[in-house]
């Protein structure tokens, strides 16, 4: 379990712990918004919630009948919503592991889900090519957006909750009005390569877009321009989910998994700062703690682990 690091301004991340609680590929990892917990989703049909302090399992969310592809935390860190191949979304009360609501409407596998900041709405995307906006209280879809011509790989709100960005295997990345479901603009429409991930930056001004040609780009969505390119990782097959981080010296980072079994860290300017090695299969998902310098990463079928990395 090693890490290789070019000379850089950040203190290097090192492996803290390997968590081997899932029995099949781990598809997603995310920290709660208060940072006290993190959760993993798996093709073993379950989600597991861990304590960030002790790095031990505190609850096991069981109920889906097929693999779970994605999860999202409510802003108060009380609830998790999960997206599954069983065509449903489930909302769970984290501490009791109770499923409190099942959202039905997708006609194929549900691949991605995210709460808005207010946590009164959810947005999901699936293999039925739609983006759906849900009222959390009623569990009903308020918008069904015929967004793409191929499976939707990502869908999420901006910080203010008034915009949604979606990406698809059809090669497009689009922005939608969250209140009306109306199309706002198309950032990318190229057919090939497929858009495997899209997410607003924390300040809402940019969109981070991953494509299946080993590229990550930061877009100014208001101007419709690509601003930065991040390379070095391998991404041709899987929908790997990159993210944003802030290190101890307040330098913002881009973090992504890779099909070469590593985790990559870049500064915003595009310089690769560190490569974390140790997983034994594609690193499909990474997440960064909201306040301390901790990264979690998830490995696919030959790995099945969640790994915790901290700065030394």
C-alpha positions as CSV (number, residue, x, y, z in Angstrom):
1,X,0.0,0.0,0.0
2,X,2.1,2.9,-1.2
3,X,1.7,6.3,-2.8
4,X,3.8,8.1,-5.3
5,X,4.0,11.8,-5.3
6,X,5.7,14.4,-7.5
7,X,7.1,17.4,-5.6
8,X,4.0,19.3,-4.5
9,X,2.8,21.9,-2.0
10,X,0.5,19.6,-0.2
11,X,1.4,17.1,2.5
12,X,1.0,13.6,1.1
13,X,-2.0,11.4,1.8
14,X,-1.4,8.0,3.3
15,X,-3.6,4.9,3.7
16,X,-5.3,4.9,7.1
17,X,-7.6,1.9,6.9
18,X,-9.1,-0.7,4.6
19,X,-12.8,-1.5,5.1
20,X,-13.8,-4.9,3.7
21,X,-17.5,-5.0,4.7
22,X,-19.1,-5.5,1.3
23,X,-19.4,-8.8,-0.5
24,X,-19.5,-7.4,-4.1
25,X,-18.2,-4.3,-5.9
26,X,-18.4,-1.0,-4.0
27,X,-20.1,1.5,-6.4
28,X,-20.2,4.7,-4.4
29,X,-18.8,6.4,-1.2
30,X,-19.9,9.8,0.3
31,X,-19.4,11.7,3.5
32,X,-22.3,13.1,5.4
33,X,-22.5,16.9,5.2
34,X,-21.4,17.3,8.9
35,X,-18.5,14.9,8.3
36,X,-19.3,12.7,11.2
37,X,-20.3,9.7,9.0
38,X,-19.7,8.2,5.6
39,X,-21.5,5.6,3.6
40,X,-20.8,3.1,0.9
41,X,-23.2,1.6,-1.7
42,X,-22.6,-1.8,-3.3
43,X,-23.7,-4.2,-5.9
44,X,-24.4,-6.5,-3.0
45,X,-27.7,-4.6,-2.7
46,X,-26.8,-2.9,0.5
47,X,-25.4,0.3,1.9
48,X,-23.1,0.6,5.0
49,X,-22.7,3.6,7.2
50,X,-19.5,4.2,9.1
51,X,-18.3,6.5,11.9
52,X,-15.6,8.9,10.6
53,X,-14.0,9.0,14.0
54,X,-13.7,5.3,14.7
55,X,-13.8,4.0,11.1
56,X,-16.2,1.3,12.1
57,X,-19.6,0.2,10.8
58,X,-22.6,1.7,12.6
59,X,-25.5,0.6,10.4
60,X,-26.4,-1.6,7.4
61,X,-29.1,-0.6,5.1
62,X,-30.8,-3.6,3.6
63,X,-33.9,-3.7,1.3
64,X,-33.0,-3.2,-2.3
65,X,-33.5,-6.3,-4.5
66,X,-30.7,-5.4,-6.9
67,X,-27.3,-3.6,-6.8
68,X,-27.1,0.0,-5.5
69,X,-25.3,2.5,-7.8
70,X,-25.4,5.8,-5.9
71,X,-26.3,7.5,-2.7
72,X,-26.9,11.0,-1.4
73,X,-27.0,12.5,2.1
74,X,-29.6,15.0,3.2
75,X,-28.1,18.3,4.4
76,X,-28.7,17.6,8.1
77,X,-27.0,14.2,7.7
78,X,-30.1,12.4,9.0
79,X,-31.2,10.7,5.8
80,X,-29.6,8.8,2.8
81,X,-31.3,8.3,-0.5
82,X,-30.1,5.3,-2.6
83,X,-30.4,4.6,-6.3
84,X,-30.7,1.0,-7.4
85,X,-30.8,-1.3,-10.4
86,X,-34.2,-2.5,-9.0
87,X,-35.7,0.8,-10.5
88,X,-36.4,2.4,-7.2
89,X,-34.9,5.0,-4.9
90,X,-35.1,4.5,-1.2
91,X,-34.9,7.1,1.6
92,X,-33.4,5.7,4.8
93,X,-33.2,7.0,8.4
94,X,-29.5,6.6,8.9
95,X,-29.3,5.9,12.7
96,X,-32.0,3.2,12.7
97,X,-31.3,1.8,9.2
98,X,-35.1,2.1,8.5
99,X,-36.3,2.6,5.0
100,X,-38.9,5.4,5.4
101,X,-39.9,5.9,1.7
102,X,-39.6,4.1,-1.7
103,X,-39.7,6.3,-4.8
104,X,-41.1,4.5,-7.9
105,X,-41.3,5.8,-11.5
106,X,-38.1,5.0,-13.3
107,X,-38.7,2.3,-15.9
108,X,-35.1,1.0,-15.9
109,X,-32.1,1.0,-13.6
110,X,-31.7,4.1,-11.5
111,X,-28.0,5.1,-11.8
112,X,-27.6,8.4,-9.9
113,X,-29.3,10.5,-7.2
114,X,-28.7,13.8,-5.3
115,X,-30.5,15.9,-2.7
116,X,-30.7,19.7,-3.2
117,X,-29.2,21.8,-0.5
118,X,-32.6,22.3,1.2
119,X,-33.2,18.5,1.0
120,X,-36.8,19.0,0.0
121,X,-36.1,17.7,-3.5
122,X,-34.1,14.9,-5.1
123,X,-32.9,14.5,-8.6
124,X,-32.2,11.1,-10.2
125,X,-31.1,9.8,-13.5
126,X,-31.4,6.3,-15.0
127,X,-31.1,3.9,-17.9
128,X,-34.6,5.0,-19.0
129,X,-32.8,8.1,-20.3
130,X,-34.8,10.4,-18.0
131,X,-33.9,12.9,-15.3
132,X,-36.6,13.0,-12.5
133,X,-37.1,15.6,-9.8
134,X,-38.8,14.3,-6.7
135,X,-40.6,15.9,-3.8
136,X,-39.0,14.3,-0.7
137,X,-42.1,14.7,1.5
138,X,-44.6,13.1,-0.8
139,X,-42.2,10.7,-2.7
140,X,-43.8,11.8,-6.0
141,X,-42.0,13.0,-9.1
142,X,-42.6,16.6,-9.8
143,X,-40.7,16.6,-13.2
144,X,-39.9,13.9,-15.6
145,X,-37.4,15.3,-18.0
146,X,-36.8,13.4,-21.3
147,X,-33.3,14.6,-21.0
148,X,-31.1,12.3,-23.1
149,X,-31.2,9.7,-25.8
150,X,-29.1,7.2,-23.8
151,X,-28.6,6.4,-20.1
152,X,-28.2,9.3,-17.7
153,X,-24.9,8.9,-15.9
154,X,-25.1,11.8,-13.5
155,X,-27.6,14.4,-12.3
156,X,-27.2,17.0,-9.5
157,X,-28.3,20.4,-8.3
158,X,-26.1,23.5,-7.9
159,X,-25.6,25.1,-4.5
160,X,-28.6,27.4,-4.8
161,X,-30.8,24.5,-6.0
162,X,-32.2,26.4,-9.0
163,X,-30.2,24.5,-11.7
164,X,-29.6,20.8,-12.4
165,X,-26.7,19.5,-14.5
166,X,-27.0,16.1,-16.2
167,X,-24.6,13.9,-18.2
168,X,-25.2,11.0,-20.5
169,X,-23.8,8.2,-22.5
170,X,-25.2,10.1,-25.5
171,X,-22.2,12.4,-25.2
172,X,-24.1,15.4,-23.9
173,X,-24.0,17.5,-20.8
174,X,-27.0,19.7,-20.2
175,X,-28.3,22.3,-17.7
176,X,-31.9,22.4,-16.6
177,X,-34.2,24.7,-14.6
178,X,-34.9,22.9,-11.4
179,X,-38.2,24.7,-10.8
180,X,-39.8,24.0,-14.2
181,X,-37.7,21.2,-15.6
182,X,-37.0,23.3,-18.7
183,X,-33.8,23.0,-20.7
184,X,-31.5,26.0,-20.0
185,X,-28.4,25.1,-22.1
186,X,-26.2,22.4,-23.5
187,X,-22.6,22.5,-22.5
188,X,-21.4,19.5,-24.5
189,X,-23.1,17.6,-27.4
190,X,-20.5,15.5,-29.2
191,X,-21.9,11.9,-29.2
192,X,-18.5,10.5,-28.6
193,X,-17.0,10.3,-26.0
194,X,-19.7,9.5,-23.5
195,X,-20.1,11.9,-20.6
196,X,-19.7,9.7,-17.6
197,X,-20.0,12.4,-14.8
198,X,-21.0,16.1,-14.4
199,X,-21.1,18.1,-11.1
200,X,-21.3,21.7,-10.2
201,X,-18.4,23.2,-8.2
202,X,-19.1,24.1,-4.6
203,X,-19.5,27.8,-5.6
204,X,-21.8,26.9,-8.4
205,X,-19.8,28.8,-11.1
206,X,-18.2,25.8,-12.8
207,X,-19.1,22.2,-13.8
208,X,-16.7,19.4,-13.6
209,X,-17.2,16.9,-16.5
210,X,-15.7,13.5,-16.9
211,X,-15.7,11.8,-20.4
212,X,-14.7,8.3,-21.4
213,X,-11.5,9.5,-23.1
214,X,-9.4,9.8,-19.9
215,X,-10.3,13.5,-19.6
216,X,-11.7,15.6,-16.8
217,X,-12.6,19.2,-17.7
218,X,-13.7,22.2,-15.6
219,X,-16.3,24.3,-17.5
220,X,-17.5,27.8,-16.9
221,X,-21.2,26.9,-17.6
222,X,-22.4,30.6,-17.8
223,X,-19.8,31.2,-20.6
224,X,-20.1,27.7,-22.0
225,X,-16.3,27.4,-22.1
226,X,-13.9,24.7,-21.0
227,X,-11.4,26.3,-18.5
228,X,-9.1,23.5,-17.3
229,X,-8.1,20.0,-18.3
230,X,-7.0,17.2,-15.8
231,X,-5.2,14.2,-17.2
232,X,-3.0,11.3,-16.1
233,X,-5.7,8.9,-14.9
234,X,-7.4,6.2,-17.0
235,X,-11.1,6.4,-17.7
236,X,-12.5,4.6,-20.8
237,X,-15.1,2.2,-19.5
238,X,-16.7,3.1,-16.2
239,X,-18.6,6.1,-14.8
240,X,-16.0,7.2,-12.3
241,X,-17.2,10.0,-10.0
242,X,-14.6,12.7,-9.3
243,X,-15.0,15.4,-6.7
244,X,-13.7,18.6,-5.2
245,X,-11.5,18.9,-2.0
246,X,-9.8,21.6,0.1
247,X,-6.4,20.7,1.6
248,X,-5.0,22.1,4.9
249,X,-3.3,25.0,3.1
250,X,-6.7,25.8,1.6
251,X,-5.6,24.9,-2.0
252,X,-8.6,23.5,-3.8
253,X,-8.1,20.0,-5.3
254,X,-9.7,17.8,-7.9
255,X,-9.8,14.2,-6.8
256,X,-10.7,11.2,-9.0
257,X,-10.5,7.4,-9.1
258,X,-9.1,5.6,-12.1
259,X,-9.2,2.4,-14.0
260,X,-5.5,1.8,-13.3
261,X,-6.6,1.2,-9.6
262,X,-5.3,4.5,-8.3
263,X,-6.7,7.8,-6.9
264,X,-5.4,11.0,-8.5
265,X,-5.1,14.5,-6.9
266,X,-4.7,17.6,-9.0
267,X,-4.6,21.3,-8.1
268,X,-7.2,23.5,-9.9
269,X,-4.6,24.6,-12.4
270,X,-4.4,21.0,-13.7
271,X,-1.1,19.9,-12.1
272,X,-1.1,16.3,-10.8
273,X,0.0,16.4,-7.1
274,X,-0.3,12.8,-5.9
275,X,-1.3,9.3,-7.0
276,X,-2.6,7.0,-4.3
277,X,-1.9,3.3,-4.9
278,X,-3.3,0.2,-3.2
279,X,-6.7,-0.7,-4.6
280,X,-6.7,-4.0,-6.6
281,X,-9.4,-2.9,-9.1
282,X,-10.9,0.2,-10.7
283,X,-11.5,3.0,-8.2
284,X,-15.0,4.0,-9.2
285,X,-15.8,6.6,-6.5
286,X,-14.0,9.0,-4.2
287,X,-15.2,11.5,-1.6
288,X,-13.5,14.2,0.5
289,X,-14.3,15.1,4.0
290,X,-15.9,18.6,4.3
291,X,-13.5,20.0,6.9
292,X,-10.5,17.7,7.5
293,X,-8.0,16.2,5.1
294,X,-9.5,12.8,4.6
295,X,-10.4,11.0,1.3
296,X,-12.4,7.8,1.0
297,X,-12.3,5.6,-2.2
298,X,-14.2,2.6,-3.5
299,X,-13.0,-0.4,-5.5
300,X,-14.9,-2.6,-8.0
301,X,-15.4,-6.4,-8.1
302,X,-11.8,-7.6,-7.6
303,X,-11.3,-5.2,-4.7
304,X,-14.6,-4.7,-2.9
305,X,-13.0,-2.4,-0.3
306,X,-13.4,1.2,0.9
307,X,-10.1,2.8,1.7
308,X,-9.5,5.7,4.0
309,X,-6.7,8.1,3.3
310,X,-5.4,10.9,5.5
311,X,-2.7,13.6,5.3
312,X,0.4,12.9,7.4
